[in-house]
């Protein structure tokens, strides 16, 4: 079979059947709600003096930038468009009870390849200031998106005390990428708006979906200092009921999905304003 394949076909075969094979290098993760094979590289550093777009970047002695790189088949997902959200689950271990717990990490990326080219064309002879214009516009757009998403998330979900403020990493002229992110485990069901009755327990998690009875494994939930459910027909074991995490609340169609279409248009609106300022218009 290999004898009849050219180099590109052999390379693609190795990628699919070795590198991205879950029995070899890859692991199965949930990416934007879809189970896919992924290779995650956490040990990525940038120690060079040249940043992206060929812009000089100063690296302080002993300090290196680190990133998380995700390798995934293009057949499983497409490159996120500008303003889109990438939701990746990461599995960790709870050291207290040794049980496997799921943590969600949400990263909002505002891509700028097209925006940088747009700014250069608009600036003309002053196109060297394009990275500066895009950087300022990116940070302003990200701040506005952060406030919008946080407001909508707190309006939508009832576990207000557990909803994190999004972390904001500013774009620089050497790294034209503004990042909003959140990280956290699933939140205890008792932290949402719950109603404990004699026969059943119900909760309102999403204000748009109303009140729902709680249960799992075919069993009703019960209250004992917090909300539990039996994992089978016997009295034990029992499981502490949890709902979604703060990152998932921030990053779904009911929250970020309502503003993501505005992020791109707002970015270009802010780029235009910054270009006008640079040109003195």
LUMVEX-959373 format. One record per atom (N, C-alpha, C): residue number from 1; residue in three letters; z, x negated, y. Coordinates in pm, whole numbers. Each point is the difference from the previous one (the first is absolute). Layout:
BEGIN
(NUM, ala, (Z, X, Y)) ...
This chain:
BEGIN
(1, unk, (0, -83, -120)) (1, unk, (0, 83, 120)) (1, unk, (0, -86, 125)) (2, unk, (87, -102, 3)) (2, unk, (8, -89, 116)) (2, unk, (-129, -76, 21)) (3, unk, (-69, -34, -109)) (3, unk, (-124, -77, 9)) (3, unk, (-106, 73, 80)) (4, unk, (6, 133, 0)) (4, unk, (-100, 80, 71)) (4, unk, (43, 36, 142)) (5, unk, (113, -53, 44)) (5, unk, (52, 33, 132)) (5, unk, (-23, -115, 97)) (6, unk, (-33, 33, 126)) (6, unk, (-11, -106, 100)) (6, unk, (140, -31, 55)) (7, unk, (8, -98, 92)) (7, unk, (131, -45, 48)) (7, unk, (79, 112, 69)) (8, unk, (-67, 78, 83)) (8, unk, (68, 107, 71)) (8, unk, (56, 104, -97)) (9, unk, (-76, 30, -104)) (9, unk, (46, 97, -99)) (9, unk, (119, -53, -79)) (10, unk, (-3, -131, -33)) (10, unk, (113, -62, -71)) (10, unk, (125, 1, 87)) (11, unk, (-18, -32, 130)) (11, unk, (112, -1, 93)) (11, unk, (61, 139, 12)) (12, unk, (-86, 103, 12)) (12, unk, (49, 136, 12)) (12, unk, (72, 44, -127)) (13, unk, (-51, -44, -114)) (13, unk, (62, 33, -128)) (13, unk, (140, -62, -10)) (14, unk, (15, -124, 48)) (14, unk, (131, -67, 0)) (14, unk, (98, 72, 93)) (15, unk, (-49, 45, 114)) (15, unk, (86, 70, 95)) (15, unk, (54, 129, -61)) (16, unk, (-91, 77, -62)) (16, unk, (39, 130, -54)) (16, unk, (83, -11, -128)) (17, unk, (-36, -94, -87)) (17, unk, (60, -5, -133)) (17, unk, (107, -107, -18)) (18, unk, (25, -78, 105)) (18, unk, (106, -102, -9)) (18, unk, (92, 9, 121)) (19, unk, (-54, -31, 117)) (19, unk, (82, -7, 120)) (19, unk, (64, 135, 34)) (20, unk, (-79, 109, -9)) (20, unk, (51, 133, 35)) (20, unk, (37, 83, -122)) (21, unk, (18, -65, -112)) (21, unk, (43, 67, -123)) (21, unk, (153, 4, -3)) (22, unk, (58, 118, -19)) (22, unk, (146, 14, 2)) (22, unk, (68, -74, -115)) (23, unk, (-75, -34, -104)) (23, unk, (58, -77, -110)) (23, unk, (-11, -151, 23)) (24, unk, (-67, -38, 109)) (24, unk, (-15, -142, 35)) (24, unk, (77, -30, 129)) (25, unk, (-67, 7, 116)) (25, unk, (62, -38, 127)) (25, unk, (50, 119, 82)) (26, unk, (-68, 113, -9)) (26, unk, (28, 113, 89)) (26, unk, (119, 82, -46)) (27, unk, (53, 81, 92)) (27, unk, (104, 97, -28)) (27, unk, (-46, 135, 53)) (28, unk, (47, 107, -62)) (28, unk, (-36, 134, 44)) (28, unk, (94, 43, 113)) (29, unk, (-60, 35, 114)) (29, unk, (75, 49, 115)) (29, unk, (-63, 128, 50)) (30, unk, (76, 72, 79)) (30, unk, (-50, 122, 62)) (30, unk, (-47, -34, 141)) (31, unk, (-129, 10, 24)) (31, unk, (-58, -31, 130)) (31, unk, (-61, 126, 58)) (32, unk, (59, 48, 111)) (32, unk, (-45, 123, 64)) (32, unk, (-7, 115, -100)) (33, unk, (101, 8, -90)) (33, unk, (9, 110, -94)) (33, unk, (-82, -16, -126)) (34, unk, (-63, -116, -19)) (34, unk, (-86, -24, -115)) (34, unk, (50, -119, -80)) (35, unk, (12, 16, -132)) (35, unk, (43, -109, -86)) (35, unk, (-116, -97, -22)) (36, unk, (16, -124, 42)) (36, unk, (-107, -99, -10)) (36, unk, (57, -136, -40)) (37, unk, (-86, -87, -53)) (37, unk, (39, -136, -35)) (37, unk, (-9, -88, 124)) (38, unk, (110, -72, 28)) (38, unk, (9, -80, 122)) (38, unk, (63, -135, -32)) (39, unk, (-48, -105, 65)) (39, unk, (66, -130, -2)) (39, unk, (57, -24, 139)) (40, unk, (132, -22, 9)) (40, unk, (66, -22, 128)) (40, unk, (40, -146, 12)) (41, unk, (-44, -64, 107)) (41, unk, (34, -139, 27)) (41, unk, (96, -4, 118)) (42, unk, (128, -31, -28)) (42, unk, (102, -6, 106)) (42, unk, (10, -139, 62)) (43, unk, (-61, -99, -63)) (43, unk, (18, -140, 42)) (43, unk, (-121, -48, 78)) (44, unk, (-26, 67, 112)) (44, unk, (-115, -35, 83)) (44, unk, (51, -49, 134)) (45, unk, (-34, -121, 37)) (45, unk, (42, -54, 129)) (45, unk, (-121, -50, 77)) (46, unk, (16, -3, 130)) (46, unk, (-106, -49, 87)) (46, unk, (56, -117, 79)) (47, unk, (-34, -121, -41)) (47, unk, (52, -117, 69)) (47, unk, (-106, -70, 82)) (48, unk, (-115, 66, 18)) (48, unk, (-108, -61, 76)) (48, unk, (21, 21, 149)) (49, unk, (-79, -71, 78)) (49, unk, (9, 13, 146)) (49, unk, (-107, 93, 54)) (50, unk, (-76, 62, -87)) (50, unk, (-104, 90, 44)) (50, unk, (28, 139, -55)) (51, unk, (17, 98, 89)) (51, unk, (25, 137, -43)) (51, unk, (-130, 71, -28)) (52, unk, (9, 131, -20)) (52, unk, (-120, 77, -26)) (52, unk, (-86, 4, 125)) (53, unk, (-128, 24, -19)) (53, unk, (-101, 1, 105)) (53, unk, (-17, -138, 64)) (54, unk, (52, -107, -68)) (54, unk, (-19, -136, 49)) (54, unk, (83, -35, 121)) (55, unk, (102, 80, 29)) (55, unk, (83, -24, 118)) (55, unk, (111, -97, -35)) (56, unk, (23, -98, 86)) (56, unk, (104, -100, -26)) (56, unk, (137, 66, -8)) (57, unk, (78, -44, -98)) (57, unk, (132, 58, -22)) (57, unk, (102, -111, -20)) (58, unk, (111, 4, 76)) (58, unk, (102, -102, -11)) (58, unk, (98, 37, -110)) (59, unk, (27, -93, -90)) (59, unk, (97, 19, -107)) (59, unk, (121, -89, 29)) (60, unk, (117, 59, 21)) (60, unk, (120, -78, 26)) (60, unk, (41, -77, -124)) (61, unk, (59, -118, 18)) (61, unk, (41, -82, -113)) (61, unk, (95, 77, -92)) (62, unk, (-34, 0, -128)) (62, unk, (87, 63, -99)) (62, unk, (-12, 150, -9)) (63, unk, (-86, 64, 81)) (63, unk, (-17, 144, -3)) (63, unk, (-141, 34, -45)) (64, unk, (-10, 87, -96)) (64, unk, (-129, 42, -51)) (64, unk, (-4, 151, -9)) (65, unk, (-116, 56, 27)) (65, unk, (-16, 143, -12)) (65, unk, (-23, 35, -146)) (66, unk, (58, 109, -44)) (66, unk, (-19, 45, -137)) (66, unk, (-56, 142, -4)) (67, unk, (-86, 27, -95)) (67, unk, (-60, 133, -14)) (67, unk, (2, 41, -147)) (68, unk, (-16, 128, -21)) (68, unk, (-15, 53, -135)) (68, unk, (-146, 37, -18)) (69, unk, (-68, -61, -97)) (69, unk, (-141, 24, -25)) (69, unk, (-13, 86, -125)) (70, unk, (-79, 105, 9)) (70, unk, (-21, 91, -111)) (70, unk, (-144, -13, -49)) (71, unk, (-16, -30, -127)) (71, unk, (-133, -7, -62)) (71, unk, (-22, 126, -81)) (72, unk, (-111, 69, 28)) (72, unk, (-28, 127, -65)) (72, unk, (-150, 17, -13)) (73, unk, (-43, 69, -103)) (73, unk, (-143, 23, -22)) (73, unk, (-55, 92, 108)) (74, unk, (-119, -30, 49)) (74, unk, (-65, 86, 99)) (74, unk, (-39, 134, -61)) (75, unk, (-1, 8, -133)) (75, unk, (-29, 127, -66)) (75, unk, (119, 95, 9)) (76, unk, (120, -55, 18)) (76, unk, (121, 82, 6)) (76, unk, (33, 48, 141)) (77, unk, (-36, -79, 99)) (77, unk, (31, 39, 137)) (77, unk, (-96, -69, 96)) (78, unk, (-13, 57, 119)) (78, unk, (-83, -59, 104)) (78, unk, (90, -63, 106)) (79, unk, (-56, -91, 80)) (79, unk, (74, -60, 110)) (79, unk, (46, 109, 95)) (80, unk, (129, 2, 36)) (80, unk, (48, 105, 91)) (80, unk, (-72, -6, 134)) (81, unk, (-46, 115, 51)) (81, unk, (-63, -1, 132)) (81, unk, (103, -24, 108)) (82, unk, (-46, -29, 125)) (82, unk, (95, -24, 108)) (82, unk, (98, 115, 15)) (83, unk, (128, -35, 15)) (83, unk, (102, 101, 18)) (83, unk, (47, 66, -128)) (84, unk, (-56, -39, -113)) (84, unk, (39, 63, -125)) (84, unk, (129, -60, -52)) (85, unk, (62, 67, -97)) (85, unk, (127, -44, -53)) (85, unk, (-14, -41, -146)) (86, unk, (59, -110, -34)) (86, unk, (1, -49, -137)) (86, unk, (140, 18, -55)) (87, unk, (14, 78, -106)) (87, unk, (130, 27, -59)) (87, unk, (5, -62, -139)) (88, unk, (88, -97, -17)) (88, unk, (12, -72, -127)) (88, unk, (142, 8, -50)) (89, unk, (15, 36, -129)) (89, unk, (135, 2, -53)) (89, unk, (37, -138, -54)) (90, unk, (125, -38, 17)) (90, unk, (52, -127, -48)) (90, unk, (124, 30, -83)) (91, unk, (9, -57, -120)) (91, unk, (113, 29, -87)) (91, unk, (104, -110, 10)) (92, unk, (128, 40, 14)) (92, unk, (110, -95, 6)) (92, unk, (109, 42, -97)) (93, unk, (104, -79, -11)) (93, unk, (109, 34, -91)) (93, unk, (129, 17, 79)) (94, unk, (65, 111, -25)) (94, unk, (128, 28, 61)) (94, unk, (107, -83, -71)) (95, unk, (58, -99, 68)) (95, unk, (94, -92, -65)) (95, unk, (132, 67, -37)) (96, unk, (29, 114, 62)) (96, unk, (128, 65, -27)) (96, unk, (1, 69, -136)) (97, unk, (-105, 77, -29)) (97, unk, (0, 72, -126)) (97, unk, (-110, -45, -97)) (98, unk, (-74, -103, 41)) (98, unk, (-103, -61, -85)) (98, unk, (-115, 94, -33)) (99, unk, (-8, 111, 69)) (99, unk, (-109, 93, -25)) (99, unk, (-118, -32, 91)) (100, unk, (-119, 23, -52)) (100, unk, (-120, -26, 78)) (100, unk, (-12, 104, 111)) (101, unk, (-24, -45, 122)) (101, unk, (-17, 93, 110)) (101, unk, (-133, -29, 69)) (102, unk, (-56, 101, 61)) (102, unk, (-128, -15, 69)) (102, unk, (22, -11, 149)) (103, unk, (-65, -97, 60)) (103, unk, (4, -16, 145)) (103, unk, (-143, 12, 52)) (104, unk, (-15, 72, 107)) (104, unk, (-133, 15, 60)) (104, unk, (-9, -86, 126)) (105, unk, (-109, -70, 13)) (105, unk, (-24, -77, 121)) (105, unk, (-129, 49, 63)) (106, unk, (9, 42, 124)) (106, unk, (-115, 54, 70)) (106, unk, (-41, -94, 111)) (107, unk, (-125, -36, 4)) (107, unk, (-50, -85, 107)) (107, unk, (-116, 71, 68)) (108, unk, (10, 16, 129)) (108, unk, (-107, 61, 78)) (108, unk, (-78, -112, 67)) (109, unk, (-125, -10, -34)) (109, unk, (-83, -108, 53)) (109, unk, (-100, 56, 100)) (110, unk, (-9, -61, 116)) (110, unk, (-104, 35, 96)) (110, unk, (-99, -115, 1)) (111, unk, (-112, 17, -69)) (111, unk, (-99, -107, -13)) (111, unk, (-80, -13, 128)) (112, unk, (-49, -121, 29)) (112, unk, (-57, -22, 134)) (112, unk, (-133, -76, 2)) (113, unk, (-66, -17, -112)) (113, unk, (-127, -74, 1)) (113, unk, (-99, 63, 98)) (114, unk, (-19, 132, -14)) (114, unk, (-93, 70, 88)) (114, unk, (51, 3, 143)) (115, unk, (131, 15, 15)) (115, unk, (59, 8, 134)) (115, unk, (-20, -130, 76)) (116, unk, (13, -113, -68)) (116, unk, (-18, -130, 64)) (116, unk, (-143, -17, 48)) (117, unk, (-96, 38, -83)) (117, unk, (-141, -9, 38)) (117, unk, (-30, 94, 117)) (118, unk, (60, 118, -3)) (118, unk, (-16, 97, 108)) (118, unk, (49, -58, 132)) (119, unk, (118, -63, -2)) (119, unk, (59, -57, 121)) (119, unk, (-86, -115, 53)) (120, unk, (-53, -83, -88)) (120, unk, (-86, -112, 43)) (120, unk, (-123, 50, 73)) (121, unk, (-61, 104, -53)) (121, unk, (-120, 55, 63)) (121, unk, (32, 58, 138)) (122, unk, (112, 66, 12)) (122, unk, (38, 62, 126)) (122, unk, (37, -103, 107)) (123, unk, (62, -112, -44)) (123, unk, (48, -102, 93)) (123, unk, (-110, -93, 47)) (124, unk, (-110, -8, -74)) (124, unk, (-112, -83, 43)) (124, unk, (36, -146, 15)) (125, unk, (-12, -51, 122)) (125, unk, (27, -142, 26)) (125, unk, (147, -36, -20)) (126, unk, (86, 99, -5)) (126, unk, (144, -25, -19)) (126, unk, (43, 34, -143)) (127, unk, (-95, -12, -93)) (127, unk, (27, 42, -137)) (127, unk, (110, -83, -69)) (128, unk, (31, -117, 56)) (128, unk, (109, -80, -59)) (128, unk, (134, 72, 10)) (129, unk, (8, 96, 93)) (129, unk, (124, 75, 14)) (129, unk, (6, 122, -93)) (130, unk, (-100, 14, -87)) (130, unk, (-3, 114, -93)) (130, unk, (123, 6, -90)) (131, unk, (42, -112, -62)) (131, unk, (121, 6, -84)) (131, unk, (123, 48, 77)) (132, unk, (11, -43, 126)) (132, unk, (113, 42, 83)) (132, unk, (-5, 151, 25)) (133, unk, (-119, 51, 29)) (133, unk, (-15, 144, 26)) (133, unk, (33, 82, -124)) (134, unk, (-50, -44, -115)) (134, unk, (24, 72, -125)) (134, unk, (148, -7, -38)) (135, unk, (61, -119, 17)) (135, unk, (142, -15, -33)) (135, unk, (86, 99, 77)) (136, unk, (-21, 6, 133)) (136, unk, (79, 90, 83)) (136, unk, (-23, 146, -38)) (137, unk, (-127, 35, -24)) (137, unk, (-33, 137, -38)) (137, unk, (58, 36, -136)) (138, unk, (-5, -93, -93)) (138, unk, (56, 21, -133)) (138, unk, (150, 31, 7)) (139, unk, (71, -82, 74)) (139, unk, (145, 18, 8)) (139, unk, (37, 131, 69)) (140, unk, (-75, 36, 102)) (140, unk, (27, 127, 68)) (140, unk, (-29, 117, -93)) (141, unk, (-112, -8, -73)) (141, unk, (-37, 107, -94)) (141, unk, (102, 13, -111)) (142, unk, (46, -114, -53)) (142, unk, (97, 3, -110)) (142, unk, (133, 59, 46)) (143, unk, (43, -35, 122)) (143, unk, (125, 55, 54)) (143, unk, (-10, 152, 13)) (144, unk, (-113, 46, 50)) (144, unk, (-20, 144, 17)) (144, unk, (-3, 71, -135)) (145, unk, (-68, -61, -98)) (145, unk, (-7, 58, -135)) (145, unk, (139, 3, -64)) (146, unk, (78, -105, 23)) (146, unk, (136, -9, -54)) (146, unk, (85, 117, 50)) (147, unk, (-4, 26, 132)) (147, unk, (78, 108, 57)) (147, unk, (-46, 136, -53)) (148, unk, (-132, 18, -10)) (148, unk, (-53, 127, -49)) (148, unk, (42, 25, -145)) (149, unk, (-17, -100, -84)) (149, unk, (31, 16, -142)) (149, unk, (149, 26, -21)) (150, unk, (85, -73, 71)) (150, unk, (145, 18, -14)) (150, unk, (41, 141, 45)) (151, unk, (-60, 48, 107)) (151, unk, (33, 135, 50)) (151, unk, (-43, 106, -101)) (152, unk, (-121, -10, -50)) (152, unk, (-52, 100, -94)) (152, unk, (78, -4, -132)) (153, unk, (35, -121, -46)) (153, unk, (73, -13, -126)) (153, unk, (137, 67, 9)) (154, unk, (70, -19, 112)) (154, unk, (132, 61, 16)) (154, unk, (-9, 151, 19)) (155, unk, (-114, 49, 51)) (155, unk, (-20, 143, 13)) (155, unk, (-33, 63, -136)) (156, unk, (-60, -78, -89)) (156, unk, (-51, 52, -127)) (156, unk, (104, -2, -111)) (157, unk, (84, -106, -5)) (157, unk, (93, -16, -112)) (157, unk, (145, 18, 46)) (158, unk, (84, 48, -92)) (158, unk, (137, 38, 36)) (158, unk, (102, -113, -19)) (159, unk, (-37, -110, -65)) (159, unk, (93, -113, -19)) (159, unk, (-7, -93, 120)) (160, unk, (32, 52, 117)) (160, unk, (-25, -72, 125)) (160, unk, (76, -133, 8)) (161, unk, (123, -3, -53)) (161, unk, (78, -122, 8)) (161, unk, (-51, -112, -88)) (162, unk, (-89, 33, -95)) (162, unk, (-55, -100, -91)) (162, unk, (-142, -42, 36)) (163, unk, (-56, 59, 104)) (163, unk, (-135, -37, 42)) (163, unk, (9, -124, 89)) (164, unk, (-58, -108, -44)) (164, unk, (7, -126, 73)) (164, unk, (-92, 2, 122)) (165, unk, (34, -82, 98)) (165, unk, (-96, -32, 105)) (165, unk, (-99, -100, -58)) (166, unk, (-128, 19, 27)) (166, unk, (-101, -92, -53)) (166, unk, (16, -138, 63)) (167, unk, (-13, -102, -83)) (167, unk, (0, -137, 50)) (167, unk, (-136, -29, 62)) (168, unk, (2, -70, 110)) (168, unk, (-124, -28, 74)) (168, unk, (-19, -150, 12)) (169, unk, (-109, -50, -53)) (169, unk, (-36, -140, 15)) (169, unk, (-120, -9, 95)) (170, unk, (20, -66, 112)) (170, unk, (-102, -7, 103)) (170, unk, (-122, -82, -43)) (171, unk, (-113, 40, 51)) (171, unk, (-120, -81, -13)) (171, unk, (7, -116, 98)) (172, unk, (-61, -112, -34)) (172, unk, (-13, -115, 89)) (172, unk, (-148, -33, 12)) (173, unk, (-36, -85, 95)) (173, unk, (-140, -37, 12)) (173, unk, (-48, -79, -122)) (174, unk, (94, -64, -71)) (174, unk, (-36, -75, -120)) (174, unk, (-1, 88, -125)) (175, unk, (66, 114, 7)) (175, unk, (5, 91, -115)) (175, unk, (-11, 143, 54)) (176, unk, (-124, 45, 15)) (176, unk, (-26, 129, 63)) (176, unk, (21, 113, -100)) (177, unk, (125, 22, -32)) (177, unk, (36, 104, -95)) (177, unk, (139, 52, 34)) (178, unk, (9, 123, 42)) (178, unk, (129, 63, 27)) (178, unk, (46, 71, -126)) (179, unk, (125, -15, -35)) (179, unk, (50, 55, -126)) (179, unk, (123, 86, 25)) (180, unk, (-3, 120, -54)) (180, unk, (117, 86, -6)) (180, unk, (37, 12, -147)) (181, unk, (128, -16, -32)) (181, unk, (33, 14, -141)) (181, unk, (143, 48, -20)) (182, unk, (22, 50, -119)) (182, unk, (132, 49, -38)) (182, unk, (19, -30, -147)) (183, unk, (124, -12, -42)) (183, unk, (29, -32, -139)) (183, unk, (130, 66, -39)) (184, unk, (4, 62, -116)) (184, unk, (123, 64, -42)) (184, unk, (-14, 75, -130)) (185, unk, (110, 24, -66)) (185, unk, (2, 69, -127)) (185, unk, (2, 152, 21)) (186, unk, (-20, 73, -109)) (186, unk, (8, 145, 6)) (186, unk, (140, 43, 46)) (187, unk, (6, 103, 82)) (187, unk, (125, 44, 63)) (187, unk, (68, 107, -85)) (188, unk, (132, -9, -10)) (188, unk, (78, 99, -75)) (188, unk, (-32, 141, 48)) (189, unk, (-17, 91, -95)) (189, unk, (-34, 138, 34)) (189, unk, (106, 64, 89)) (190, unk, (125, -41, -16)) (190, unk, (109, 60, 79)) (190, unk, (-10, -33, 148)) (191, unk, (-85, -97, 37)) (191, unk, (-15, -36, 140)) (191, unk, (-98, 92, 73)) (192, unk, (-72, 82, -77)) (192, unk, (-90, 97, 60)) (192, unk, (77, 131, 23)) (193, unk, (-63, 98, 58)) (193, unk, (66, 128, 26)) (193, unk, (10, 77, -132)) (194, unk, (120, 5, -56)) (194, unk, (19, 62, -132)) (194, unk, (89, 123, 9)) (195, unk, (-16, 87, -97)) (195, unk, (77, 123, -9)) (195, unk, (57, 9, -141)) (196, unk, (131, -8, -13)) (196, unk, (66, 2, -130)) (196, unk, (51, 141, -28)) (197, unk, (-61, 67, -99)) (197, unk, (43, 134, -40)) (197, unk, (72, -3, -133)) (198, unk, (46, 117, -46)) (198, unk, (73, 8, -126)) (198, unk, (-93, -23, -119)) (199, unk, (-125, 43, 10)) (199, unk, (-92, -9, -113)) (199, unk, (-107, -107, 16)) (200, unk, (-27, -39, 123)) (200, unk, (-107, -99, 21)) (200, unk, (23, -75, 130)) (201, unk, (-69, -115, 11)) (201, unk, (2, -80, 122)) (201, unk, (-143, -6, 53)) (202, unk, (-17, 23, 126)) (202, unk, (-132, -7, 61)) (202, unk, (3, -95, 120)) (203, unk, (-116, -38, 46)) (203, unk, (-9, -95, 111)) (203, unk, (-126, 21, 80)) (204, unk, (9, -35, 127)) (204, unk, (-118, -8, 87)) (204, unk, (-22, -148, 29)) (205, unk, (-107, -55, -54)) (205, unk, (-32, -142, 22)) (205, unk, (-101, -11, 114)) (206, unk, (-110, 73, -13)) (206, unk, (-103, 6, 102)) (206, unk, (8, 137, 66)) (207, unk, (20, 3, 132)) (207, unk, (17, 126, 71)) (207, unk, (-122, 90, -11)) (208, unk, (-115, -58, -31)) (208, unk, (-123, 79, -13)) (208, unk, (-11, 68, -136)) (209, unk, (77, -47, -96)) (209, unk, (-9, 54, -136)) (209, unk, (112, 97, -34)) (210, unk, (103, 7, 83)) (210, unk, (107, 95, -23)) (210, unk, (99, -43, -107)) (211, unk, (81, 96, -44)) (211, unk, (111, -25, -92)) (211, unk, (-45, 12, -145)) (212, unk, (44, -98, -83)) (212, unk, (-39, -2, -141)) (212, unk, (121, -29, -89)) (213, unk, (0, 63, -118)) (213, unk, (107, -24, -97)) (213, unk, (-14, -140, -59)) (214, unk, (112, -66, -27)) (214, unk, (-1, -136, -50)) (214, unk, (23, -3, -151)) (215, unk, (-71, -91, -66)) (215, unk, (15, -19, -143)) (215, unk, (-97, -105, -50)) (216, unk, (19, -40, -126)) (216, unk, (-83, -102, -61)) (216, unk, (24, 1, -150)) (217, unk, (-97, -45, -77)) (217, unk, (11, -4, -147)) (217, unk, (25, 139, -58)) (218, unk, (-39, 103, 73)) (218, unk, (23, 136, -47)) (218, unk, (142, 49, 24)) (219, unk, (81, -77, 73)) (219, unk, (139, 34, 27)) (219, unk, (22, 27, 149)) (220, unk, (96, 86, 29)) (220, unk, (37, 25, 139)) (220, unk, (88, -113, 52)) (221, unk, (-8, -24, 127)) (221, unk, (87, -100, 63)) (221, unk, (142, 56, 11)) (222, unk, (98, -91, 4)) (222, unk, (138, 43, 21)) (222, unk, (68, -97, 96)) (223, unk, (108, 47, 62)) (223, unk, (69, -79, 102)) (223, unk, (132, -54, -54)) (224, unk, (19, -132, 14)) (224, unk, (125, -66, -37)) (224, unk, (16, -121, 93)) (225, unk, (53, 23, 118)) (225, unk, (4, -97, 110)) (225, unk, (-136, -24, 63)) (226, unk, (-103, 8, -80)) (226, unk, (-138, -7, 48)) (226, unk, (-84, 83, -98)) (227, unk, (-130, -5, 11)) (227, unk, (-85, 86, -83)) (227, unk, (-52, -78, -121)) (228, unk, (26, 54, -118)) (228, unk, (-42, -61, -126)) (228, unk, (-86, 97, -80)) (229, unk, (-65, -55, -104)) (229, unk, (-69, 83, -98)) (229, unk, (15, -67, -136)) (230, unk, (15, 81, -106)) (230, unk, (10, -57, -135)) (230, unk, (-138, -43, -48)) (231, unk, (-6, -116, -66)) (231, unk, (-128, -55, -44)) (231, unk, (-50, 64, -129)) (232, unk, (84, 75, -66)) (232, unk, (-40, 68, -124)) (232, unk, (84, 124, -20)) (233, unk, (12, 44, -126)) (233, unk, (78, 120, -31)) (233, unk, (149, -29, -10)) (234, unk, (38, -127, -21)) (234, unk, (142, -37, -9)) (234, unk, (61, -14, 139)) (235, unk, (134, -5, 4)) (235, unk, (70, -14, 128)) (235, unk, (-31, -135, 65)) (236, unk, (-17, -103, -80)) (236, unk, (-34, -134, 48)) (236, unk, (-126, -49, -72)) (237, unk, (-79, -87, 65)) (237, unk, (23, -59, 134)) (237, unk, (-42, 94, 112)) (238, unk, (46, -33, 120)) (238, unk, (-38, 75, 118)) (238, unk, (-67, -94, 100)) (239, unk, (-79, 57, 88)) (239, unk, (-74, -79, 97)) (239, unk, (27, 52, 141)) (240, unk, (27, -91, 90)) (240, unk, (18, 36, 140)) (240, unk, (-137, 35, 58)) (241, unk, (-13, 120, 54)) (241, unk, (-130, 44, 49)) (241, unk, (-34, -65, 134)) (242, unk, (-123, -43, 11)) (242, unk, (-49, -62, 123)) (242, unk, (-135, 59, 36)) (243, unk, (-33, -10, 125)) (243, unk, (-129, 48, 47)) (243, unk, (-81, -120, 50)) (244, unk, (-87, 23, 94)) (244, unk, (-89, -105, 48)) (244, unk, (73, -100, 89)) (245, unk, (-62, -113, 25)) (245, unk, (58, -106, 82)) (245, unk, (-46, 13, 145)) (246, unk, (65, -73, 88)) (246, unk, (-39, -2, 141)) (246, unk, (-145, -44, 19)) (247, unk, (-47, -107, -68)) (247, unk, (-140, -39, 17)) (247, unk, (-99, 110, -40)) (248, unk, (32, 73, -107)) (248, unk, (-90, 108, -43)) (248, unk, (0, 113, 101)) (249, unk, (116, 28, 59)) (249, unk, (5, 102, 104)) (249, unk, (-85, -40, 121)) (250, unk, (6, -128, 35)) (250, unk, (-79, -48, 114)) (250, unk, (-150, -1, -31)) (251, unk, (-35, -20, -128)) (251, unk, (-138, -36, -29)) (251, unk, (-86, 101, -71)) (252, unk, (35, 128, 0)) (252, unk, (-83, 96, -73)) (252, unk, (-85, 85, 94)) (253, unk, (-74, 92, -58)) (253, unk, (-95, 81, 78)) (253, unk, (69, 91, 101)) (254, unk, (127, 34, -25)) (254, unk, (72, 88, 93)) (254, unk, (48, -72, 124)) (255, unk, (3, -133, -5)) (255, unk, (53, -79, 112)) (255, unk, (-108, -93, 55)) (256, unk, (-14, -118, -60)) (256, unk, (-102, -93, 49)) (256, unk, (-140, 60, -6)) (257, unk, (-23, 83, -100)) (257, unk, (-132, 61, -15)) (257, unk, (-40, 88, 116)) (258, unk, (98, 49, 75)) (258, unk, (-31, 87, 114)) (258, unk, (-39, -79, 125)) (259, unk, (25, -132, 0)) (259, unk, (-29, -78, 121)) (259, unk, (-100, -113, -25)) (260, unk, (-32, -31, -127)) (260, unk, (-80, -119, -27)) (260, unk, (-140, 7, 61)) (261, unk, (-56, 122, 11)) (261, unk, (-133, 11, 61)) (261, unk, (4, -34, 149)) (262, unk, (117, 20, 62)) (262, unk, (14, -29, 144)) (262, unk, (22, -149, 26)) (263, unk, (45, -75, -103)) (263, unk, (35, -141, 21)) (263, unk, (-123, -80, 42)) (264, unk, (-111, 20, -70)) (264, unk, (-121, -76, 33)) (264, unk, (-49, 31, 141)) (265, unk, (-10, 130, 35)) (265, unk, (-49, 35, 134)) (265, unk, (95, -50, 107)) (266, unk, (132, 5, -28)) (266, unk, (98, -48, 97)) (266, unk, (-11, -151, 17)) (267, unk, (-30, -71, -110)) (267, unk, (-16, -145, 8)) (267, unk, (-113, -36, 95)) (268, unk, (-114, 66, -14)) (268, unk, (-114, -33, 86)) (268, unk, (25, 45, 144)) (269, unk, (75, 107, 17)) (269, unk, (37, 42, 136)) (269, unk, (86, -107, 66)) (270, unk, (94, -55, -76)) (270, unk, (86, -105, 55)) (270, unk, (-76, -131, 20)) (271, unk, (-97, -29, -85)) (271, unk, (-85, -120, 19)) (271, unk, (-78, 13, 130)) (272, unk, (-57, 118, 24)) (272, unk, (-76, 22, 124)) (272, unk, (88, -21, 123)) (273, unk, (122, 49, -4)) (273, unk, (91, -16, 113)) (273, unk, (32, -148, 24)) (274, unk, (20, -74, -109)) (274, unk, (32, -142, 12)) (274, unk, (-121, -79, 51)) (275, unk, (-119, 38, -44)) (275, unk, (-122, -66, 48)) (275, unk, (-17, 23, 151)) (276, unk, (25, 123, 43)) (276, unk, (-9, 32, 142)) (276, unk, (99, -82, 81)) (277, unk, (118, -19, -55)) (277, unk, (101, -80, 70)) (277, unk, (-44, -146, 11)) (278, unk, (-57, -55, -109)) (278, unk, (-44, -139, 0)) (278, unk, (-116, -20, 98)) (279, unk, (-92, 98, 5)) (279, unk, (-117, -11, 88)) (279, unk, (33, 40, 144)) (280, unk, (122, 50, 22)) (280, unk, (40, 39, 136)) (280, unk, (-65, 126, 48)) (281, unk, (-33, 90, -94)) (281, unk, (-68, 124, 37)) (281, unk, (100, 108, 39)) 
